[in-house]
């Protein structure tokens, strides 16, 4: 579960924040590291909170925040040339 949370949530957040694939790759890696450390710090501050839950919750919160930052992504559909 933790592995899925650290793969899917940062990648989903990154692709919502940028349209460039290589930027999204780098941003996803950076977000995953930041979310892991944020979750570990959250777990250290609240000892009853398991680290796995704190990390996944942090990753989910970052992903949810991207909907506030960039609520709608425009999907560009190429037009067919008129014959």
N, C-alpha and C positions, 0 to 999 in steps of 0.2 A: 504494500500500500504506500509506504513512504517513497519507494523507488518510483512508482507511478506518479505520485504527487510532485516529485522533483524533476520528472521528465515532462509531464504534460502541462502543468500550471505555468512554469517559466516560459516554455515554448509558446503556449497560447497567448500569454501576456506580451511576449516580444513581437509576435506576428501582428498583434493588434496595434502595437506602437510604431512599427516601421513597415514600409512596403518593400524594403530591400532585403533579400534573403541572407546575404552575408552579415549585414548589420543585425538582423534578427538572430542569427546564430550566436554572434558575440554577446548581444544583449541577453539572450536566453541563458548563456553560461554565467554572465555576471549576476543576473537575477537569481539564479539557482544558488550561487554562493552566498549572496546577500540574504536570501530567504532562509538558508540553512543557519547562518549565524544569528539572524534575527530570532528564529525559532528557538535556538539553543539559549540565547540570552533571555527570552521570554520564559523558558522552562526553568532557568536558573533563578529568576525573580519569583516565580510561583512554583515552589518545590512539589506541590501536588499535581502539577501539570506534566504529563509524560512528554519527553522530547519529541517523539514521533508525531504526536498530535499537534504540538506547538509549531513544528516545522511545516506540517501540512496545512495548518490553519493560516500561518503566515503566507504561504504560497498561494492559498486560495484567496486570501484578502488582497494580495497584490493583483491577482488576476481579476477579481471583482472591481478593483479600483480602475483598471484600464477601461471599463465600461463607462466610468464617469469622465475620464480624461478624453477618450475618443469614442463617443457613444455609437457612432455609425460609420462603418467603413464603406466607401463607395466601391462598388464592384464595376470595373470597367469591362464592358462587353464590346469586342471589336465589331464594327459594322461591316456588313458585306458590301462590296463594291457593286454599284448598279451596273447592270449589263447593257 
